[in-house]
Amino acid sequence: MNNILISIDTSKSEIAKAAIEAGANIINDITAGSDPNMLDIAIEYNVPIILMHSRGNAKTMTKLKDYPSGKIIETVAQELMKKVDEALRRGVYPWQIITDPGIGFAKGLKENLSVLKNLSSWRLLTKDFPYLSGPSRKGFIGILTDKKAGKDRVFGTTATVAASVQGGCSIIRVHDVKEMDQVLKVSNAIYRNTPEIM
């Protein structure tokens, strides 16, 4: 278990602090530092922090998914980079920052598909920071596959995981680890020649 990294998914700095002290290795903040103390925790404990794009909160984000036509991923990146720049200004080391375009957050079907389709441009739009993709079991997959329950969206998720690999993601957040491990192995072999194919 020593080689397994633990990420704490929280927007509250006190929870992040407690989790890190208990052994967590990474902060995953879906609000990208809305808690003013969150960045201080990342700095104090010298741990990586994932900064995710979203708008509003859990109650309002579904109404905040208007983006300029043809500029969806550019707009998402521009909005998130304001949070990244603030983290850098506050003293977070650049090598401790991981970005996340926030698939499923303040985005509808069209926006989520556009982000996945254009992930290969994300690194350039966000100053070459490593990035995470979290499409697993998301609602837009249910819309496309007519599957209401998240547990029934495994096959749909495989396509989004493959797209994330093709798009250059460093980390992919999934629910169905066993199944997605196979997807990752094949996708890496196709898109990244890993392991090297003789």
VOZATI-46310 format. One line per 2 residues: number of its first residue (from 1); their letters; for each residue x, y, z negated of N, C-alpha, C. Coordinates in nm, 2 decimals. Atoms other than C-alpha are relative to their C-alpha. Example, Ala and Ser with C-alpha at 12.3 -4.5 7.8 and 13.67 -1.06 7.14 Angstrom:
<rs>
1> AS> 0.09/-0.12/0.00/1.23/-0.45/-0.78/0.09/0.12/0.00; -0.09/-0.11/0.00/1.37/-0.11/-0.71/-0.08/0.11/-0.08
</rs>
This chain:
<rs>
1> MN> 0.08/-0.12/0.00/0.00/0.00/0.00/0.09/0.13/0.00; -0.08/-0.12/0.01/0.30/0.23/-0.03/0.01/0.08/0.13
3> NI> -0.02/-0.07/-0.13/0.30/0.31/0.34/-0.14/0.05/0.05; 0.13/-0.05/-0.03/-0.07/0.41/0.34/-0.02/0.14/-0.05
5> LI> 0.02/-0.14/0.04/-0.14/0.79/0.33/-0.15/0.02/-0.03; 0.13/-0.03/0.04/-0.45/0.91/0.15/-0.04/0.14/0.02
7> SI> 0.04/-0.13/-0.03/-0.64/1.21/0.27/-0.13/0.03/-0.09; 0.11/-0.04/0.08/-0.88/1.40/0.04/-0.09/0.09/0.08
9> DT> 0.09/-0.08/-0.08/-1.18/1.54/0.23/-0.08/0.09/-0.09; 0.07/-0.09/0.09/-1.29/1.84/0.04/0.02/0.15/0.04
11> SK> -0.02/-0.15/-0.03/-1.34/2.22/0.07/0.02/0.07/-0.14; -0.01/-0.05/0.13/-1.30/2.27/-0.31/0.15/-0.02/-0.05
13> SE> -0.14/0.01/0.04/-0.95/2.35/-0.44/0.02/-0.08/-0.12; -0.02/0.08/0.12/-1.00/2.20/-0.78/-0.01/-0.15/0.02
15> IA> 0.01/0.14/-0.04/-1.10/1.87/-0.62/0.13/-0.04/0.07; -0.12/0.03/-0.07/-0.80/1.88/-0.39/0.12/-0.01/-0.10
17> KA> -0.11/0.00/0.09/-0.57/1.95/-0.68/0.00/-0.13/-0.08; 0.02/0.12/0.08/-0.71/1.66/-0.89/0.04/-0.12/0.08
19> AI> -0.02/0.12/-0.09/-0.69/1.42/-0.59/0.15/-0.01/0.02; -0.14/0.01/-0.02/-0.33/1.51/-0.52/0.08/-0.04/-0.12
21> EA> -0.06/0.04/0.13/-0.23/1.47/-0.88/-0.02/-0.15/-0.02; 0.04/0.14/0.01/-0.40/1.13/-0.86/0.07/-0.09/0.11
23> GA> -0.07/0.08/-0.10/-0.19/1.03/-0.56/-0.03/0.03/0.15; 0.04/-0.04/-0.14/-0.36/1.18/-0.25/0.12/0.07/0.07
25> NI> -0.12/-0.05/-0.08/-0.11/1.29/0.03/-0.04/0.12/0.09; 0.04/-0.10/-0.10/-0.31/1.52/0.26/-0.13/0.06/-0.04
27> IN> 0.12/-0.07/0.02/-0.58/1.78/0.22/-0.07/0.01/0.13; 0.08/-0.02/-0.12/-0.86/1.77/0.48/-0.11/0.09/-0.03
29> DI> 0.09/-0.10/0.03/-1.05/2.09/0.46/-0.09/0.04/0.12; 0.09/-0.03/-0.12/-1.35/2.12/0.70/-0.04/0.14/0.01
31> TA> 0.03/-0.15/-0.01/-1.38/2.49/0.61/0.12/0.08/0.03; -0.13/-0.07/-0.03/-1.02/2.57/0.69/0.04/0.11/-0.09
33> GS> -0.05/-0.09/0.10/-0.94/2.74/0.37/-0.10/0.10/-0.05; 0.10/-0.10/0.05/-1.27/2.91/0.28/0.01/0.03/-0.15
35> DP> -0.03/-0.02/0.14/-1.19/2.85/-0.08/0.14/0.07/-0.01; -0.13/-0.07/0.00/-0.92/3.11/-0.15/0.12/-0.06/-0.06
37> NM> -0.11/0.07/0.07/-0.72/2.88/-0.37/0.05/-0.12/0.07; -0.04/0.12/-0.07/-0.70/2.59/-0.12/0.14/0.01/0.05
39> LD> -0.13/-0.01/-0.06/-0.40/2.72/0.06/0.11/0.00/-0.11; -0.09/0.00/0.11/-0.23/2.78/-0.27/0.03/-0.14/-0.05
41> IA> -0.02/0.14/0.05/-0.28/2.41/-0.37/0.09/-0.07/0.10; -0.08/0.06/-0.10/-0.13/2.30/-0.04/0.15/0.05/-0.01
43> IE> -0.13/-0.06/0.02/0.17/2.53/-0.10/0.07/-0.05/-0.12; -0.06/0.04/0.12/0.22/2.44/-0.46/0.04/-0.15/0.00
45> YN> -0.03/0.15/0.00/0.21/2.06/-0.40/0.08/-0.04/0.13; -0.07/0.02/-0.12/0.38/2.09/-0.06/-0.05/-0.12/0.08
47> VP> 0.07/0.11/-0.07/0.13/1.86/0.11/-0.06/0.05/0.14; 0.07/-0.04/-0.12/-0.01/1.87/0.47/-0.14/0.04/-0.02
49> II> 0.14/-0.04/0.01/-0.34/2.04/0.52/-0.06/0.00/0.14; 0.07/0.00/-0.13/-0.59/1.97/0.80/-0.10/0.12/0.00
51> LM> 0.09/-0.12/-0.02/-0.77/2.29/0.91/-0.09/-0.03/0.11; 0.10/0.04/-0.10/-1.09/2.22/1.09/-0.09/0.12/0.05
53> HS> 0.09/-0.10/-0.05/-1.30/2.44/1.32/-0.14/-0.03/-0.04; 0.15/0.00/0.01/-1.66/2.51/1.22/-0.05/0.14/-0.01
55> RG> 0.06/-0.13/0.02/-1.90/2.79/1.18/-0.11/-0.02/-0.11; 0.11/0.01/0.10/-2.14/2.87/0.89/0.03/-0.10/-0.10
57> NA> -0.01/0.10/0.10/-2.21/2.60/0.64/-0.09/-0.12/0.05; 0.08/0.12/-0.04/-2.40/2.26/0.64/-0.14/0.04/0.04
59> KT> 0.13/-0.03/-0.03/-2.73/2.44/0.65/-0.02/0.09/0.12; 0.01/-0.10/-0.11/-2.65/2.70/0.92/0.07/-0.04/0.13
61> MT> -0.09/0.03/-0.11/-2.40/2.53/1.15/-0.07/-0.04/0.13; 0.07/0.05/-0.12/-2.66/2.37/1.38/-0.06/0.12/0.08
63> KL> 0.06/-0.11/-0.08/-2.78/2.72/1.48/0.12/0.09/0.05; -0.12/-0.08/-0.04/-2.42/2.85/1.55/0.08/-0.07/0.10
65> KD> -0.07/0.07/-0.10/-2.33/2.66/1.86/0.00/0.06/0.14; -0.01/-0.07/-0.12/-2.33/2.93/2.12/0.14/0.04/0.04
67> YP> -0.14/-0.03/-0.04/-2.00/2.95/2.31/-0.01/0.06/0.15; 0.00/-0.05/-0.14/-1.91/3.14/2.63/0.01/-0.11/0.10
69> SG> 0.00/0.10/-0.11/-1.98/2.93/2.94/0.14/-0.02/0.06; -0.13/0.03/-0.06/-1.67/2.75/3.06/0.12/0.03/-0.09
71> KI> -0.11/-0.03/0.10/-1.47/2.86/2.75/-0.02/-0.06/-0.13; 0.04/0.06/0.13/-1.58/2.62/2.48/0.13/-0.03/-0.08
73> IE> -0.12/0.04/0.08/-1.24/2.47/2.38/0.09/0.12/-0.03; -0.08/-0.12/0.02/-1.07/2.81/2.43/-0.05/0.08/-0.12
75> TV> 0.07/-0.08/0.11/-1.32/2.98/2.19/0.02/-0.07/-0.13; -0.02/0.07/0.13/-1.29/2.70/1.93/0.14/0.02/-0.04
77> AQ> -0.14/-0.01/0.04/-0.91/2.72/1.94/0.03/0.14/-0.05; -0.02/-0.14/0.04/-0.92/3.10/1.92/-0.05/0.03/-0.15
79> EL> 0.06/-0.02/0.14/-1.15/3.09/1.61/0.08/-0.07/-0.10; -0.07/0.08/0.10/-0.95/2.82/1.43/0.14/0.06/-0.02
81> MK> -0.14/-0.05/0.02/-0.61/2.99/1.50/0.00/0.12/-0.09; 0.01/-0.11/0.10/-0.73/3.29/1.29/0.03/-0.06/-0.14
83> KV> -0.02/0.06/0.13/-0.74/3.05/1.00/0.14/-0.06/-0.02; -0.14/0.05/0.00/-0.41/2.89/1.09/0.10/0.11/-0.02
85> DE> -0.09/-0.12/0.02/-0.24/3.23/1.11/-0.01/0.05/-0.14; 0.01/-0.04/0.14/-0.38/3.31/0.77/0.08/-0.09/-0.09
87> AL> -0.07/0.10/0.08/-0.24/2.99/0.63/0.15/0.03/0.01; -0.14/-0.03/-0.02/0.10/3.07/0.78/0.04/0.13/-0.07
89> RR> -0.03/-0.13/0.06/0.09/3.43/0.65/0.00/-0.02/-0.15; 0.00/0.03/0.14/0.01/3.29/0.30/0.12/-0.08/-0.05
91> GV> -0.11/0.07/0.04/0.31/3.07/0.31/0.00/-0.15/0.02; 0.00/0.14/-0.03/0.20/2.73/0.43/0.10/-0.03/0.11
93> YP> -0.10/0.03/-0.11/0.49/2.57/0.63/-0.07/-0.05/0.12; 0.07/0.04/-0.12/0.40/2.52/0.99/0.00/-0.15/0.02
95> WQ> 0.00/0.14/-0.02/0.50/2.16/0.98/-0.09/-0.08/-0.10; 0.10/0.06/0.09/0.24/2.10/0.71/-0.14/0.02/0.05
97> II> 0.13/-0.04/-0.05/-0.05/2.22/0.93/-0.04/-0.10/0.11; 0.06/0.09/-0.10/-0.27/1.98/1.13/-0.13/0.07/0.04
99> TD> 0.13/-0.07/-0.05/-0.56/2.13/1.34/-0.10/-0.11/0.03; 0.12/0.09/-0.04/-0.90/1.97/1.41/-0.10/0.09/0.07
101> PG> 0.10/-0.08/-0.07/-1.14/2.11/1.67/-0.14/-0.01/-0.05; 0.13/0.00/0.07/-1.43/2.00/1.45/-0.11/-0.06/0.09
103> IG> 0.10/0.07/-0.07/-1.62/1.76/1.67/-0.12/-0.03/-0.09; 0.12/0.02/0.08/-1.98/1.75/1.55/-0.03/0.11/-0.10
105> FA> 0.02/-0.11/0.09/-1.95/2.07/1.35/-0.03/0.13/0.08; 0.03/-0.12/-0.07/-2.13/2.38/1.49/0.01/-0.02/0.15
107> KG> -0.01/0.03/-0.14/-2.14/2.21/1.83/-0.11/-0.10/0.04; 0.10/0.09/-0.05/-2.41/2.04/2.03/0.06/-0.10/0.10
109> LK> -0.05/0.11/-0.09/-2.39/1.76/2.28/0.10/0.05/0.11; -0.08/-0.06/-0.11/-2.25/1.98/2.56/0.14/0.04/-0.05
111> EN> -0.12/-0.05/0.06/-1.99/2.14/2.33/0.09/-0.12/-0.04; -0.08/0.11/0.05/-1.87/1.81/2.18/0.06/-0.07/0.12
113> LS> -0.05/0.07/-0.12/-1.83/1.65/2.52/0.11/0.09/0.07; -0.10/-0.09/-0.06/-1.64/1.96/2.65/0.13/-0.01/-0.08
115> VL> -0.12/0.00/0.08/-1.40/1.95/2.36/0.07/-0.13/0.03; -0.07/0.13/-0.02/-1.33/1.57/2.41/0.06/0.00/0.14
117> KN> -0.05/0.01/-0.14/-1.29/1.62/2.79/0.12/0.09/0.02; -0.11/-0.10/-0.02/-1.04/1.91/2.74/0.10/-0.01/-0.11
119> LS> -0.09/0.01/0.11/-0.85/1.78/2.44/0.15/0.02/0.04; -0.14/-0.01/-0.04/-0.53/1.77/2.64/0.06/0.14/0.00
121> SW> -0.04/-0.14/0.00/-0.52/2.15/2.65/0.00/0.06/-0.14; 0.01/-0.05/0.14/-0.58/2.18/2.27/0.14/0.04/-0.06
123> RL> -0.13/-0.02/0.06/-0.21/2.16/2.17/0.06/0.14/0.05; -0.05/-0.12/-0.05/-0.11/2.45/2.40/-0.08/0.12/-0.05
125> LT> 0.09/-0.11/0.05/-0.41/2.66/2.28/0.02/0.02/-0.15; -0.02/-0.01/0.14/-0.31/2.60/1.92/0.15/0.00/-0.04
127> KD> -0.14/-0.02/0.03/0.06/2.67/1.93/0.08/-0.13/-0.03; -0.08/0.13/0.01/0.17/2.30/1.95/-0.01/-0.07/-0.13
129> FP> 0.02/0.08/0.12/0.04/2.19/1.61/-0.06/-0.13/0.03; 0.07/0.13/-0.02/-0.05/1.82/1.58/-0.15/0.02/-0.03
131> YL> 0.14/-0.01/0.02/-0.42/1.76/1.59/-0.07/-0.13/-0.02; 0.09/0.12/0.04/-0.69/1.53/1.46/-0.13/0.01/0.07
133> SG> 0.13/0.01/-0.06/-1.00/1.41/1.62/-0.09/-0.09/-0.08; 0.09/0.08/0.08/-1.30/1.29/1.43/-0.14/-0.02/0.06
135> PS> 0.12/0.02/-0.07/-1.57/1.17/1.67/-0.09/-0.12/-0.05; 0.06/0.13/0.04/-1.66/0.85/1.49/-0.15/0.01/-0.05
137> RK> 0.15/0.01/0.04/-2.04/0.77/1.47/-0.07/0.13/0.00; 0.06/-0.14/0.01/-2.12/1.14/1.53/-0.14/0.00/0.08
139> GF> 0.13/-0.01/-0.05/-2.47/1.24/1.63/-0.01/0.01/0.15; 0.00/-0.01/-0.15/-2.39/1.32/1.99/0.01/-0.13/0.07
141> IG> -0.01/0.14/-0.05/-2.30/0.96/2.04/-0.13/-0.07/-0.01; 0.14/0.06/0.02/-2.64/0.86/1.91/-0.09/0.05/0.11
143> IL> 0.08/-0.06/-0.11/-2.80/1.10/2.16/0.03/-0.07/0.13; -0.04/0.06/-0.13/-2.61/0.95/2.45/-0.04/-0.15/0.01
145> TD> 0.02/0.15/0.00/-2.66/0.58/2.35/-0.14/-0.04/-0.06; 0.13/0.02/0.06/-3.01/0.62/2.19/0.01/-0.09/-0.13
147> KK> -0.02/0.08/0.12/-2.88/0.48/1.86/-0.01/0.10/-0.12; 0.03/-0.09/0.11/-3.02/0.66/1.55/0.09/-0.02/-0.12
149> AG> -0.09/0.03/0.12/-2.81/0.48/1.28/0.14/0.01/0.04; -0.15/-0.01/-0.03/-2.44/0.56/1.26/0.06/-0.13/0.02
151> KD> -0.07/0.13/-0.01/-2.35/0.20/1.21/-0.02/-0.07/0.13; 0.03/0.06/-0.13/-2.50/0.12/1.55/0.07/0.08/0.12
153> RV> -0.07/-0.08/-0.10/-2.27/0.37/1.73/0.15/-0.04/0.02; -0.14/0.05/-0.01/-1.95/0.16/1.72/0.05/0.00/0.14
155> FG> -0.04/0.01/-0.14/-1.94/0.09/2.10/0.01/0.14/0.06; -0.01/-0.14/-0.05/-2.01/0.46/2.18/0.12/0.07/-0.06
157> TT> -0.11/-0.06/0.06/-1.74/0.56/1.94/0.13/-0.04/0.07; -0.12/0.04/-0.06/-1.48/0.35/2.12/0.04/0.09/0.12
159> AT> -0.03/-0.09/-0.12/-1.51/0.57/2.43/0.06/0.13/-0.05; -0.05/-0.12/0.05/-1.45/0.88/2.22/0.14/-0.01/-0.06
161> VA> -0.13/0.02/0.05/-1.15/0.73/2.05/0.10/-0.01/0.11; -0.09/0.01/-0.11/-1.00/0.64/2.38/0.03/0.13/0.06
163> AS> -0.02/-0.13/-0.05/-1.06/0.99/2.50/0.09/0.09/-0.09; -0.09/-0.08/0.09/-0.89/1.13/2.19/0.14/-0.04/0.02
165> VQ> -0.14/0.04/-0.03/-0.58/0.92/2.26/0.05/0.06/0.13; -0.04/-0.06/-0.13/-0.58/1.03/2.62/0.03/0.15/-0.02
167> GG> -0.02/-0.14/0.02/-0.61/1.39/2.49/0.11/0.04/-0.09; -0.12/-0.03/0.07/-0.30/1.36/2.28/-0.01/0.02/-0.15
169> CS> 0.02/-0.01/0.14/-0.44/1.34/1.93/0.11/-0.08/-0.08; -0.09/0.07/0.09/-0.20/1.25/1.65/-0.07/-0.08/-0.10
171> II> 0.07/0.07/0.10/-0.46/1.14/1.41/-0.15/-0.02/0.05; 0.14/0.02/-0.03/-0.81/0.99/1.47/-0.07/-0.06/-0.12
173> RV> 0.08/0.04/0.12/-1.06/0.96/1.19/-0.11/-0.09/0.04; 0.10/0.10/-0.03/-1.28/0.65/1.21/-0.06/-0.07/-0.12
175> HD> 0.06/0.07/0.10/-1.52/0.45/1.01/0.03/-0.15/0.02; -0.01/0.14/-0.03/-1.48/0.11/1.18/0.14/-0.04/0.04
177> VK> -0.14/0.01/-0.02/-1.11/0.05/1.13/0.04/-0.12/0.08; -0.04/0.12/-0.07/-1.09/-0.31/1.25/-0.02/0.01/0.15
179> EM> 0.04/-0.01/-0.14/-1.27/-0.24/1.58/0.09/0.11/0.07; -0.08/-0.11/-0.07/-1.09/0.09/1.65/0.15/-0.02/0.01
181> DQ> -0.14/0.04/-0.01/-0.75/-0.06/1.58/0.03/-0.06/0.14; -0.02/0.06/-0.13/-0.80/-0.26/1.90/-0.01/0.10/0.11
183> VL> 0.01/-0.11/-0.10/-0.91/0.04/2.09/0.12/0.09/0.01; -0.12/-0.08/0.01/-0.61/0.24/1.97/0.12/-0.08/0.07
185> KV> -0.11/0.07/-0.06/-0.37/-0.04/2.07/0.00/0.00/0.15; 0.01/0.01/-0.14/-0.50/-0.07/2.42/0.01/0.14/0.06
187> SN> 0.00/-0.14/-0.05/-0.55/0.31/2.47/0.15/0.05/-0.01; -0.14/-0.04/0.01/-0.19/0.37/2.35/0.08/-0.06/0.11
189> AI> -0.08/0.07/-0.10/-0.06/0.11/2.59/-0.03/0.06/0.14; 0.03/-0.06/-0.13/-0.25/0.28/2.88/0.05/0.14/0.01
191> YR> -0.03/-0.15/-0.01/-0.19/0.65/2.80/0.13/0.04/-0.05; -0.13/-0.04/0.06/0.13/0.65/2.60/0.11/-0.10/0.01
193> NT> -0.10/0.10/-0.02/0.31/0.33/2.70/0.06/-0.05/-0.13; -0.04/0.04/0.14/0.32/0.23/2.33/-0.08/-0.12/-0.04
195> PE> -0.15/0.02/-0.01/0.45/-0.03/2.27/0.04/0.00/0.15; -0.05/-0.01/-0.14/0.67/-0.01/2.58/-0.04/-0.13/0.07
197> IM> 0.04/0.12/-0.08/0.53/-0.25/2.84/0.12/-0.04/0.09; -0.11/0.05/-0.08/0.80/-0.46/3.00/-0.05/-0.05/0.14
</rs>
